[in-house]
C-alpha cells in the first residue's frame, strides 16, 4: 500500500458555502464585533436544535463551561468575593475520561475536582460510581458530566442521581451536538449545558460555543458576565468581575451557515462508523458502544482492542513503546502505522485522574479498586473520522488496521 497523497484527517471542518454568505453579511453591514444578527440567529437556532429555552453564544465551549460553573457555584454557595472563585475550596464530581477543558473551569472557580470512573457499557460516567461518590462525599452538590466522542451515556440515570442528592448537573455536550437519548438532545439533560463549535467538531465556526439554559434570568446574567459585566448605565460601571467571552458576529455567521448541515454531517459520520464496524467484524476489537435508545452523532469512531490480543505496550508521561507480537497489536502500533500512511488517528483521552496536574485528586470507582477509564485508555484509539474521507481511503485505513493484527 502507498501512503495517502493528501493527509486523511481525524476530523476537519467541512464547509458548504452558506458560511461565507453570513460572514460577508457581517462584513458588509459592519457588524464585526460581539453584537449582530448572526449572533441572534445562532442563539435562536442552537436553543431550538438542543431543546433548551435559551442559548448564549460565547467564544468557545470552555468559556461556556466556565460560566455554567460560575452560575452553579453562586447558586449553591452565594456570590463570591472579588479574587475568590464561586467554588472556593468545594469539591465537585467530574467525568474522568474526557478532555481537560471539561473540568479546568472548576479550578478557575477555586473548586476541587473529584473524578468519577467510567462504565464499560457506554464509555461515559458510571452512575453507580456516582452513587458511591455521594455516599463518600455527602456535601458535594455539583456534577460535571461529559459525553465521549458523540455517544450518549446514561445521562438520564446521572440526572436522577443528582436530583436524589440535591445536586446541580452541568452537561458538557461539546462532542455530542445533535446526539439524543430517548429522543432528548444531549446538552438539555443538565440544569446547565455547554456546546462547542471548535474546528474539529461535527459543525464548526473555527471557534465558538453556546451555554444552554431554560431560565431567562440565567441567560441574561451569562450575557452580562460574558461582556465584562458592564452595568446598564451611561458610563462604564462594574459591580462584579466579568469576562471577554462573547462570540464574534463573524464566527457566529460561520456556525449559522453550518447548522443546516448538521443532520447531513451526522449521517456521513454514521456511515463511516458502520463501515469500520463491518470491516472489523472478525477482529478482536470493540467499536464505540451504543446504548438502547441512544442516537449518537458519531463524531469520532473509536475502537478498543480485546485484552488477550494486546501486545506489550508501555506509556509514561511523554513516550509510548510496544513490543510487536504476531497476531497481536496495541494502540501505539496502530497509530504509528496510520501516521506512516499519512492518516491521523488519536489515542483515547488520558483519564483526568492519571494526568500529572490532577493525579493527587480523589478518584471514585464502583468498588473502590476498579479503573475502567485507565483500561480503556490503554486499549483504545480514535480512527480517522473525517466526512471528506472517501470510501476508498477508508478501505485502506481498514486494511492498515487489519495488517497490524496480521489479518488480510
Backbone torsions as a table, in degrees:
resi	resn	phi	psi	omega
1	UNK	NA	141.7	175.8
2	UNK	-94.2	153.3	175.4
3	UNK	-65.8	151.0	177.4
4	UNK	-63.9	135.4	179.1
5	UNK	-65.1	-44.0	174.7
6	UNK	-110.7	140.5	-174.5
7	UNK	-60.8	136.8	172.6
8	UNK	-93.7	116.0	-170.8
9	UNK	-88.9	158.5	173.9
10	UNK	-62.1	-52.7	179.8
11	UNK	-169.3	104.5	-176.9
12	UNK	-115.1	163.6	-179.3
13	UNK	-61.8	143.6	174.0
14	UNK	-123.5	112.3	-176.3
15	UNK	-98.6	153.9	-175.3
16	UNK	-125.5	-16.4	178.6
17	UNK	119.4	-37.2	178.9
18	UNK	-63.9	-28.8	179.6
19	UNK	-58.4	-44.0	-178.2
20	UNK	-66.2	-35.4	178.7
21	UNK	-58.8	-45.7	-177.8
22	UNK	-75.3	-30.2	173.7
23	UNK	-65.1	-43.0	178.5
24	UNK	-64.8	-37.1	177.2
25	UNK	-60.4	-42.7	177.1
26	UNK	-63.2	-40.3	-179.8
27	UNK	-66.1	-48.1	-174.6
28	UNK	-71.5	-28.2	177.7
29	UNK	-90.6	-4.0	176.6
30	UNK	69.3	19.9	174.3
31	UNK	-94.9	81.5	-172.7
32	UNK	-102.9	-6.6	-172.6
33	UNK	-103.1	-136.9	-169.9
34	UNK	-103.4	25.2	168.9
35	UNK	-137.9	156.7	177.0
36	UNK	145.8	169.7	-174.9
37	UNK	-62.5	-38.0	-178.8
38	UNK	-61.1	-39.6	178.2
39	UNK	-65.1	-45.5	179.7
40	UNK	-59.7	-43.3	-179.4
41	UNK	-69.9	-39.6	177.2
42	UNK	-59.0	-46.3	-178.9
43	UNK	-63.6	-38.6	178.6
44	UNK	-65.4	-46.6	-177.4
45	UNK	-67.0	-45.1	-177.6
46	UNK	-61.7	-41.3	178.3
47	UNK	-64.6	-46.6	-178.2
48	UNK	-63.4	-41.0	-177.2
49	UNK	-72.8	-24.8	-176.7
50	UNK	-96.1	-15.3	-176.5
51	UNK	85.6	8.0	176.2
52	UNK	-90.9	158.4	178.1
53	UNK	-74.6	-35.5	-174.8
54	UNK	-139.3	145.8	171.6
55	UNK	-129.1	141.2	178.2
56	UNK	-119.3	119.4	-177.9
57	UNK	-76.3	127.7	-176.2
58	UNK	-132.5	172.7	-172.4
59	UNK	-63.3	-32.8	-179.8
60	UNK	-166.1	175.4	-179.0
61	UNK	-66.7	-31.9	178.7
62	UNK	-65.8	-40.7	176.1
63	UNK	-61.6	-40.1	177.9
64	UNK	-62.1	-44.0	178.5
65	UNK	-64.9	-40.6	179.4
66	UNK	-58.6	-45.8	-177.7
67	UNK	-74.6	-29.2	170.0
68	UNK	-58.1	-46.5	-175.9
69	UNK	-69.5	-40.7	176.6
70	UNK	-61.6	-44.8	178.9
71	UNK	-61.7	-46.0	179.8
72	UNK	-63.5	-42.8	-179.5
73	UNK	-62.3	-43.5	179.5
74	UNK	-70.4	-32.8	177.4
75	UNK	-66.0	-37.5	-177.4
76	UNK	-81.7	-40.5	-167.2
77	UNK	-123.2	2.1	179.6
78	UNK	89.5	166.5	-177.0
79	UNK	-67.3	135.0	-178.0
80	UNK	-83.9	155.6	176.0
81	UNK	-73.2	155.3	178.1
82	UNK	-57.3	131.7	-178.6
83	UNK	91.6	-4.0	178.8
84	UNK	-124.1	143.4	178.9
85	UNK	-80.4	162.7	-178.4
86	UNK	-67.6	-18.0	-178.5
87	UNK	-110.9	19.0	-171.0
88	UNK	-43.2	111.3	176.4
89	UNK	77.3	3.2	-177.6
90	UNK	-93.1	142.6	176.0
91	UNK	-85.6	146.4	-177.3
92	UNK	-135.4	131.6	176.5
93	UNK	-79.6	130.5	-174.7
94	UNK	-133.1	145.9	169.6
95	UNK	-54.5	138.4	-177.3
96	UNK	-93.3	-44.5	-177.3
97	UNK	-90.9	86.9	-174.8
98	UNK	-162.0	175.6	173.3
99	UNK	-80.0	150.5	-174.6
100	UNK	-59.2	-25.8	-178.7
101	UNK	-60.8	-24.1	179.5
102	UNK	-60.9	-38.3	-172.4
103	UNK	-118.4	-11.6	176.9
104	UNK	-53.0	-39.6	179.1
105	UNK	-63.0	-22.4	173.1
106	UNK	-59.3	-42.7	-179.7
107	UNK	-71.5	-36.2	175.2
108	UNK	-51.9	-38.1	-176.1
109	UNK	-94.3	15.2	174.6
110	UNK	82.3	8.4	-178.9
111	UNK	-81.4	169.2	-178.4
112	UNK	-121.6	106.9	-179.8
113	UNK	-65.5	137.8	168.9
114	UNK	-120.0	122.3	-169.3
115	UNK	-93.0	134.6	-178.0
116	UNK	-105.9	128.8	-174.7
117	UNK	-64.1	166.6	-177.2
118	UNK	-93.4	152.7	175.7
119	UNK	-110.5	142.9	-172.4
120	UNK	-68.7	-21.0	-176.2
121	UNK	-66.7	-29.4	-176.3
122	UNK	-136.2	-8.4	-174.9
123	UNK	67.3	22.4	177.4
124	UNK	-118.8	-179.7	-177.4
125	UNK	-51.9	136.1	-178.2
126	UNK	-85.6	117.2	179.4
127	UNK	-60.3	-34.0	179.1
128	UNK	-68.7	-38.3	175.6
129	UNK	-65.8	-35.8	177.1
130	UNK	-64.5	-41.6	176.2
131	UNK	-58.3	-45.1	-180.0
132	UNK	-64.0	-36.5	179.3
133	UNK	-63.0	-41.8	178.1
134	UNK	-64.8	-32.7	176.9
135	UNK	-68.0	-32.2	-179.5
136	UNK	-84.5	-32.9	-176.2
137	UNK	-128.8	77.7	-169.6
138	UNK	-71.1	-12.8	-178.2
139	UNK	-93.4	-2.7	-179.8
140	UNK	-71.7	137.1	-177.1
141	UNK	-132.5	16.6	-180.0
142	UNK	-142.0	132.8	179.9
143	UNK	-126.9	130.7	175.7
144	UNK	-110.6	116.6	-175.0
145	UNK	-118.8	136.0	178.3
146	UNK	-128.1	137.4	172.2
147	UNK	-80.3	142.6	-176.2
148	UNK	-100.2	121.9	170.6
149	UNK	59.9	20.3	176.3
150	UNK	90.5	11.0	-177.7
151	UNK	-113.0	115.5	-176.1
152	UNK	-62.4	143.7	171.6
153	UNK	-100.3	-160.4	-177.2
154	UNK	-86.8	57.9	-175.9
155	UNK	-65.7	-28.5	177.0
156	UNK	-64.9	-41.1	176.3
157	UNK	-70.0	-39.1	177.1
158	UNK	-58.5	-44.4	179.2
159	UNK	-61.6	-43.2	-179.8
160	UNK	-63.5	-39.5	177.9
161	UNK	-64.1	-42.6	179.1
162	UNK	-61.5	-44.6	-179.8
163	UNK	-63.1	-39.0	179.4
164	UNK	-60.8	-32.8	-176.2
165	UNK	-105.0	11.5	177.3
166	UNK	64.4	33.5	-176.9
167	UNK	-103.8	147.6	172.9
168	UNK	-83.1	136.7	178.9
169	UNK	-110.5	123.1	172.3
170	UNK	-106.1	127.1	-177.0
171	UNK	-107.3	115.6	174.9
172	UNK	-88.9	98.0	-179.2
173	UNK	-102.3	28.4	-177.2
174	UNK	-55.9	-36.5	-177.5
175	UNK	-95.5	-4.2	-167.1
176	UNK	-121.2	23.0	178.2
177	UNK	-57.3	124.9	179.1
178	UNK	92.1	-12.9	177.2
179	UNK	-78.3	151.8	-179.5
180	UNK	-136.2	156.7	170.0
181	UNK	-129.5	120.0	-176.4
182	UNK	52.8	39.2	175.9
183	UNK	82.1	-4.1	-179.2
184	UNK	-102.0	135.1	-173.2
185	UNK	-74.6	138.4	169.9
186	UNK	-60.1	137.3	-173.9
187	UNK	105.2	-18.8	-177.7
188	UNK	-108.7	1.0	178.7
189	UNK	-79.0	-34.2	-175.2
190	UNK	-77.9	166.8	170.8
191	UNK	-64.9	-29.8	174.0
192	UNK	-140.2	149.6	-179.2
193	UNK	-137.2	160.5	179.9
194	UNK	-136.0	137.3	175.8
195	UNK	-117.9	156.3	176.9
196	UNK	-129.5	143.1	174.7
197	UNK	-121.7	34.9	178.5
198	UNK	-58.7	163.6	-172.1
199	UNK	-58.2	-24.6	-178.8
200	UNK	-101.7	3.7	-177.2
201	UNK	-77.1	173.8	-171.3
202	UNK	-66.1	-33.0	160.8
203	UNK	-130.5	153.2	-168.9
204	UNK	-144.9	156.0	169.5
205	UNK	-121.2	16.4	-167.7
206	UNK	77.8	-29.1	174.8
207	UNK	-156.1	-167.1	175.9
208	UNK	104.2	154.5	177.2
209	UNK	-161.1	171.3	176.2
210	UNK	-137.3	141.3	168.6
211	UNK	-97.6	135.1	-177.3
212	UNK	-111.0	136.3	178.2
213	UNK	-155.4	156.6	174.2
214	UNK	-101.1	7.0	-173.9
215	UNK	-114.9	116.9	-178.5
216	UNK	-61.5	-39.0	-179.5
217	UNK	-63.6	-39.1	177.5
218	UNK	-65.1	-45.3	179.0
219	UNK	-57.7	-43.2	179.9
220	UNK	-67.1	-37.3	179.3
221	UNK	-67.4	-39.6	178.1
222	UNK	-64.4	-41.8	178.0
223	UNK	-60.6	-39.6	178.6
224	UNK	-65.5	-49.5	-179.7
225	UNK	-58.8	-37.3	-174.6
226	UNK	-75.7	-10.1	177.4
227	UNK	-117.8	46.1	174.7
228	UNK	66.3	18.0	175.2
229	UNK	53.4	41.1	177.2
230	UNK	-74.2	133.4	178.1
231	UNK	-76.7	151.9	-176.7
232	UNK	-80.7	63.2	175.4
233	UNK	-125.6	174.8	-173.3
234	UNK	-67.9	-32.5	-179.6
235	UNK	-102.7	179.2	-179.5
236	UNK	-86.5	101.2	-177.9
237	UNK	-121.7	136.6	-176.3
238	UNK	-133.8	122.6	-179.6
239	UNK	-109.2	-2.6	174.7
240	UNK	-154.3	165.4	-179.1
241	UNK	-75.1	135.6	178.3
242	UNK	-122.6	-174.7	-174.3
243	UNK	-140.0	155.1	175.8
244	UNK	-96.2	70.2	-171.3
245	UNK	-113.3	1.6	-175.5
246	UNK	-73.1	140.8	-178.4
247	UNK	-71.7	149.7	175.1
248	UNK	-76.5	144.8	176.5
249	UNK	-64.2	-26.6	178.2
250	UNK	-72.6	-49.2	177.9
251	UNK	-61.8	-41.5	178.2
252	UNK	-60.1	-32.8	177.8
253	UNK	-64.7	-39.6	177.4
254	UNK	-62.3	-46.8	-178.8
255	UNK	-65.3	-40.9	176.9
256	UNK	-56.0	-40.5	179.3
257	UNK	-73.8	-21.3	179.8
258	UNK	-82.5	-33.3	-170.8
259	UNK	-55.2	-38.6	179.7
260	UNK	-61.9	-14.9	-177.2
261	UNK	-103.2	7.7	-177.4
262	UNK	-57.8	-49.1	-177.8
263	UNK	-64.4	-37.7	177.3
264	UNK	-62.8	-43.3	179.3
265	UNK	-63.7	-41.4	178.4
266	UNK	-62.0	-43.9	-179.7
267	UNK	-61.2	-39.8	-179.6
268	UNK	-71.7	-37.9	175.6
269	UNK	-64.0	-40.1	179.2
270	UNK	-62.9	-41.6	179.6
271	UNK	-62.4	-38.2	177.1
272	UNK	-63.2	-47.7	179.7
273	UNK	-58.1	-47.5	-176.5
274	UNK	-67.2	-33.2	178.5
275	UNK	-70.4	-38.7	173.2
276	UNK	-60.6	-47.2	-177.2
277	UNK	-59.4	-40.8	177.7
278	UNK	-67.7	-42.1	-178.5
279	UNK	-67.6	-23.4	-179.0
280	UNK	-107.5	13.5	-170.2
281	UNK	-60.1	-27.5	-179.5
282	UNK	-103.6	8.0	177.0
283	UNK	-92.6	155.4	179.4
284	UNK	-82.2	61.9	-178.9
285	UNK	-136.5	160.3	174.9
286	UNK	-122.8	130.6	174.1
287	UNK	-83.5	170.3	178.1
288	UNK	-44.9	126.0	178.3
289	UNK	-75.2	147.8	178.9
290	UNK	-119.8	119.9	-179.5
291	UNK	-73.1	152.2	172.0
292	UNK	-56.9	132.8	179.6
293	UNK	86.5	-4.0	-178.9
294	UNK	-93.2	140.8	170.7
295	UNK	-123.7	95.4	-178.5
296	UNK	-67.4	168.1	167.9
297	UNK	-98.0	-2.3	173.2
298	UNK	58.5	33.0	-174.5
299	UNK	-52.4	-52.7	176.8
300	UNK	-125.6	124.0	171.7
301	UNK	-78.2	126.0	-177.1
302	UNK	-130.5	159.3	179.9
303	UNK	-140.4	150.5	176.1
304	UNK	-122.3	131.0	-177.9
305	UNK	-84.0	137.8	177.1
306	UNK	-58.5	144.3	-175.1
307	UNK	-59.3	-39.8	-172.6
308	UNK	-76.5	-5.3	175.7
309	UNK	-117.5	17.8	174.0
310	UNK	-81.7	122.5	171.3
311	UNK	-73.8	167.2	-177.7
312	UNK	-64.4	125.4	-178.3
313	UNK	-136.1	139.1	178.0
314	UNK	-134.3	133.3	176.0
315	UNK	-128.0	136.5	167.3
316	UNK	-111.5	-157.2	-176.5
317	UNK	-78.6	-2.1	-178.2
318	UNK	-141.2	-18.6	-175.4
319	UNK	-136.7	158.5	176.3
320	UNK	-129.4	139.3	178.7
321	UNK	-136.2	156.0	176.0
322	UNK	-151.4	160.1	176.1
323	UNK	-112.0	113.9	-179.6
324	UNK	-60.2	138.9	177.5
325	UNK	-138.6	136.1	-178.9
326	UNK	-59.5	130.0	177.7
327	UNK	80.5	-2.9	179.9
328	UNK	-122.3	165.0	176.7
329	UNK	-155.6	-174.4	178.0
330	UNK	-160.4	163.9	-179.8
331	UNK	-55.5	-39.6	-178.8
332	UNK	-61.2	-44.6	179.4
333	UNK	-63.5	-45.3	-178.1
334	UNK	-65.3	-42.4	179.9
335	UNK	-65.2	-39.1	176.7
336	UNK	-64.4	-39.0	178.7
337	UNK	-65.1	-43.4	177.6
338	UNK	-60.7	-43.8	179.0
339	UNK	-61.1	-40.5	-179.4
340	UNK	-62.0	-28.0	178.7
341	UNK	-97.3	12.0	177.2
342	UNK	68.8	41.7	175.2
343	UNK	-125.6	148.7	-176.0
344	UNK	-104.2	119.0	167.6
345	UNK	-113.5	-173.7	-179.4
346	UNK	-155.8	140.5	170.0
347	UNK	-64.2	161.7	169.1
348	UNK	-58.6	157.8	169.6
349	UNK	-55.2	134.3	173.7
350	UNK	-76.0	123.5	-175.8
351	UNK	-52.5	146.1	-174.1
352	UNK	-64.3	-33.0	-178.7
353	UNK	-72.7	-9.5	175.4
354	UNK	-96.3	-8.8	-177.9
355	UNK	-72.9	138.3	-179.7
356	UNK	-52.3	-38.0	-176.8
357	UNK	-71.6	-22.9	-174.2
358	UNK	-122.0	2.4	-169.2
359	UNK	-70.7	-10.3	175.7
360	UNK	-90.5	-2.1	179.9
361	UNK	-80.0	159.8	-179.4
362	UNK	-66.9	147.9	179.1
363	UNK	-136.5	132.0	-176.2
364	UNK	-121.1	124.1	173.3
365	UNK	-114.3	176.3	-175.0
366	UNK	-61.9	-45.4	-175.7
367	UNK	-109.9	4.1	179.2
368	UNK	86.2	-7.4	-179.4
369	UNK	-126.8	-24.8	-177.4
370	UNK	-72.2	165.0	179.2
371	UNK	-155.9	79.2	-176.4
372	UNK	-65.2	-42.3	-178.6
373	UNK	-60.8	-43.2	178.0
374	UNK	-60.4	-40.7	179.7
375	UNK	-66.3	-43.1	179.0
376	UNK	-65.2	-39.3	177.2
377	UNK	-60.4	-40.5	-178.8
378	UNK	-66.7	-33.5	-171.1
379	UNK	-108.9	-2.7	-170.2
380	UNK	-112.1	155.0	172.9
381	UNK	-152.3	155.6	176.1
382	UNK	-98.2	135.2	-176.7
383	UNK	-95.2	158.7	174.3
384	UNK	-53.4	125.3	-173.2
385	UNK	-131.1	24.3	-176.5
386	UNK	-74.6	131.2	-175.0
387	UNK	-73.6	-7.8	173.6
388	UNK	-90.2	-3.7	175.3
389	UNK	-64.8	131.4	179.9
390	UNK	-80.1	163.3	176.7
391	UNK	-61.3	-38.7	178.6
392	UNK	-63.1	-42.0	177.8
393	UNK	-64.4	-40.9	179.7
394	UNK	-66.6	-36.5	176.3
395	UNK	-59.4	-39.1	179.4
396	UNK	-70.0	-38.1	175.7
397	UNK	-58.0	-44.3	179.2
398	UNK	-60.8	-41.7	179.4
399	UNK	-65.3	-39.4	178.7
400	UNK	-59.5	-45.9	-179.9
401	UNK	-65.6	-44.2	-179.4
402	UNK	-62.5	-37.5	178.3
403	UNK	-60.6	-33.8	179.6
404	UNK	-63.2	-25.8	177.2
405	UNK	-96.2	1.7	-177.0
406	UNK	75.4	23.5	-179.0
407	UNK	-108.1	147.5	177.1
408	UNK	-101.0	NA	NA
